[in-house]
Amino acid sequence: MNAFDSTLSLCMRARRLVYGFETVKAAVLEGRVALLLTAADLSPKTRKEVGYLGAQHGIPHLCLTAAIDGMAHIIGRKTGVIGITDKGFADRLMLTYNETEDTLCR
C-alpha cells in the first residue's frame, strides 16, 4: 500500500470521509467536503457530475488510478465517489498524489 492509499485508509478509520454519490453530494451542499475523489472505472456521466459539483463549489477533484473494486481494499467499501471532509487530510492527500495539471480531473 502506497502513502496515498494509507492516508485514504486512515481517513476512513478516522471517519473523515463520505462515500457514494448521493451522500457526497449532500455533504458538498452542506459545505463539509474539502476534496473529491473518483475511481478510475467510474462512468463518464458520474465523473462529469462530480467534476461539475466540485467546480460549482470550488472543491478540487482528483481522478484515482484505483478501480471501484480497488477502493474496497483501500477503505473497506466498494465505491466510486469519495468526499474528504477534513481539510488536513485533503491537503495531505493532494500533496501525496503529486498534484500536477495533468492529474486533476477536468
PyMOL commands that set and color helices and strands:
alter all, ss='L'
color gray80, all
select helices_A, chain A and resi 3-13+21-29+44-57+68-75+87-96
alter helices_A, ss='H'
color red, helices_A
select strands_A, chain A and resi 17-19+35-38+61-63+81-84
alter strands_A, ss='S'
color yellow, strands_A
deselect
rebuild
show_as cartoon
